[in-house]
Amino acid sequence: MDKFVIEGGISLSGTVEISGSKNAALPIITACLLAPGEYRLYNIPQLKDVRTIAHLMRVIGAKIDFQDHTMRVDTTHADFPEAPYELVKTMRASIYVLGPLLARFGKARVSLPGGCAWGPRPVDLHLKGMEKLGAEVELEGGYINAKAKKLKGNYIYLDVSSVGATGNIMMAAVLAEGTTVIENAAEEPEIVNLGEFLIQMGAQIQGLGTKTVTINGVKELHPVDFTVIPDRIEAATFLVAGLITGGELMISGCEPRHMKEVLSKLTDAGGQLKIENDVIHIRSTGHIRPTDVTTQVYPGFPTDMQAQWTALMAVAEGGSVVTDTIYPDRFTHVPELRRLGADVERKGNAVFIRGKKRLKGAPVMSTDLRASASLVLAALVAEGVSDIHRVYHIDRGYERIEEKLRKLGARIERVDDGKLY
Ligand code: UD1
């Protein structure tokens, strides 16, 4: 199993190129099931989660060719409407095949995603959405069995503005009979990007990027070529890397309009930012000001940056509070950050942080994707050497992070620690 060995204390400098968005790519790949044929998807990140969804698509019968950042998807013979437990258990986003399979084949059998390290993360809104569209949904033996002769448009109010449920319902509704209105829909850029892909395929969708998305079902869709948006979480993580190490970075190939809240918080925290088109330049003033954040749905501060922000605040010049309203249990990084010397204490859905001048290298363990990113950031400023175990978590969502960091001057190596688990 791979670990990262990081020698901290080096200010990063240089340019880093941002990859395509994982959370946009995943539903866009499954949306290819909605119309048989050949698609070419550009700016797809080379990530473990993307390879998992590609594997799942192959199980369903699609042909996938994935070179560099271009994925060719051929769904001409994709007709096995099932997502097995072995794949779904490794990645919750596999649930994104439910809507397309149901819309195209009138049936789907998809393993229920389990819980995860930070709370139960239910899929009830996905299932209620499918039922509202006229599907019969049954849970049996750990599987969701859904069927519908013909899906019919309906008014669907989401109790929680869920990214996944909005995407799944949109994908089911595009081929339904009549009009679907999703109220309290997710406004995240990844959902907008999925919607734009569906519109190019021939779908009729209004209100993308607002709380009310209206979909007029069409009889059929057609394959297209499409470019996925840049990953705003990867970009934000590198911005924090620049600030936390007291460095100066150019974050290139990103979409600053998707990152307004994070950019504003980075300025509050002492970063000097300059934005030109798709490049963000960050320079540290040598001071990290304590800055509270509370995660919110988009355009608020993203929960996917909560752990990285906690790492930044661990070396701020004073105390701060980081609160997660989206996932109140998403704090597995807290005890690991403490191993690096951070003074952080969790109370309910918040962490109270007393910033310290120094962290100290230590062996720590990745527990999930963003938690791992926070440990890498903390290790980059910690004195001495840190070993970060189980980096397979970080490989799910950051493309070649160690190579990108090395190019910026970081001392980071990937090493096989000889452990099987
Ligand atoms: C997506 C992102 C994830 C991000 C999250 C929130 C992908 C692949 N993953 O996850 O990186 O952290 O959005 O921005 O895009 N909920 C329910 N019932 C449901 C579904 C969700 O109660 O059926 C709740 C969740 O428990 C959570 C909130 O809704 O409290 C938001 O979750 P959701 O937006 O659905 O997250 P995901 O789509 O799983």
Residues whose N, C-alpha, C, O or C-beta is under 5 A from the ligand:
A	BS01	UD1	N23 A93 R121 P122 V123 D124 L125 H126 V160 S161 S162 V163 G164 A165 T303 D304 I326 Y327
